[in-house]
Amino acid sequence: MFRMIALDMDGTLLDHQQQISKENIRAIERAKEKGVKVVLSTGRTLSGIDDYLDQLGLRREEEHSVTCSGAYVVNNINTKTVEENYLQYNEFQRILEIFDPYQIQYNFYTKDRIYTQSTNFTTHIDAMANKLPMEIINFGELSKDIKIIKMTLINEDICVKDEITSIYPDLPIEDEKVFTRINHRFDRKLFHDITKFSKELLEKYTVLKTTPYHIEILNKESHKGNGVKRLAELYDIKKEEIICVGDSGNDRQMIEYAGLGVAMGNATEEIKQIADYVTNSNQEHGVAHVIEKFIL
């Protein structure tokens, strides 16, 4: 019997228009009626899923979410933190050193905003999706006391604009100039194999390829698998009683951890290969299918 289901958001619970289908909402309601814990497990911040928590009736003190790809686990009214892990200033600077030879951009999250060194459309999209202010700063002038929740490496160019913006198709970008500078050294395959960059990187940090053009780097203890595990301990639920559903690289650890790891029909091949079950796509109410098959 499954007592908890952890759901990724983008590409999983949400369709291409960033909406939760009526079929998914109804299935989640029925699962909750059976006493199943429903946890949103996302790369977004809590503010980036506020509306969805309201829509699903999960905005309560005793309900929790795994946010920022596992770096920040918090109750859904943001009054109690279950887990928080940060990148330290010296770790952040070391990551910049490793990637200095490559023509890429960066952003990083703190609890209340997103920082970047120069305008880029990935950061604009992140700021809108997460309802966080974006600030352009000189990374060399950061306070050594800064608490970085996660860092994003951004490999973008005008030639992949449509591919990247398809992740959030309904978010308005008012100024086309934010989409990116033209980078004549752009290599669309740069992040194809993240093991090539640095052995140190993989040993000391959690490294997640979320799209072909984005890598997230977090504290070594931070990933969705650990976030779901912490909530399972809090709820006194065994891993065998947990379903985790996702579609991309930052879902790997929670899918591997779960009693039943589920890949969406639109998931990457890597995620499908490690999953116990492959459901319908996010356009075909894949979450509802999982709930109906394994819970209801």
C-alpha positions, 0 to 999 in steps of 0.5 A: 500500500502506498502512503505518499506520492512525490511529484515533480512539477515542470514536465510532470504534474504541469502540462505545456501551458504550466497548468494542472489538468482537471484529471490530475487534480481529481486524482490527487483529491481522491488520493488525499481522501484515502490518506495519501500524503501528496508532496510537490518536489520541484526545482522551483522555490516555494513561491514558485509553486504557491498557486499550485499548492492553493489549487491542490488544497495543500497550503497547510502547516502540516503539508510540506514540499521539497523545493530548490531540487532538494536544497530547501524542504519546508512546510507549505505555509513557510513557517517550518524548515525541515532541511536546508543546505547551502553552497559556501562562498568558497565553493561557489568561487571554486565552481566558477574557476572550473567553468571559467574556460567555457563561454557560459553564464550563471545564476544562483538562488538565495531565499529571497532572490536570483542573482546573475552577472549579466542579463540572460533569458534563462534567469528572466524565466527563472525569476518569473516562474519563481516569483523572485526578484532578479538582481544583476551583480558582480560575483567578485563583490559577493559577501563571504557570508552569502547563503547560496541555495543552488547555482545554475550553469547556463549554456544558451544562445539565440539558436536554442531560444525556442528549445529553452523557452518551450519549458515555460511557453506561457511566460511573457518575455517583454524584451527579446534582447534578454534572450541572449547575446550571440555567442560564436563559440556556442557549443550545444553539446557542451553539457552532453556529458557532465562527467568530463568537466571535473572529478572534483565537481562530481565528488564534492557537489550534487550535479544535476543536468535539468535540460540539455542546456542547464546544469544545477549545482547544489550542496552534496547533501541536497537532492530530491531523494534526500528531501523526500527521505526527510519527509518520509521520516517526518511522516513515519512512512517507509520508502516501500510506501512511496511513489516518486514521479519525474521526468528529468535529471534532478528527479533521478535520486528520488526515483531511485529512492522510491518504492515505486519510481515512475518516469513520465512518458515525456521523460529523458531516456536516462530517467526512463531506464532507471524507473520501475514504471513509465506512465503517460506524458504530462500532456496525457495526465500521466500523474492521474494514470499513476494514482489510478493504477497504483493508489486508487 
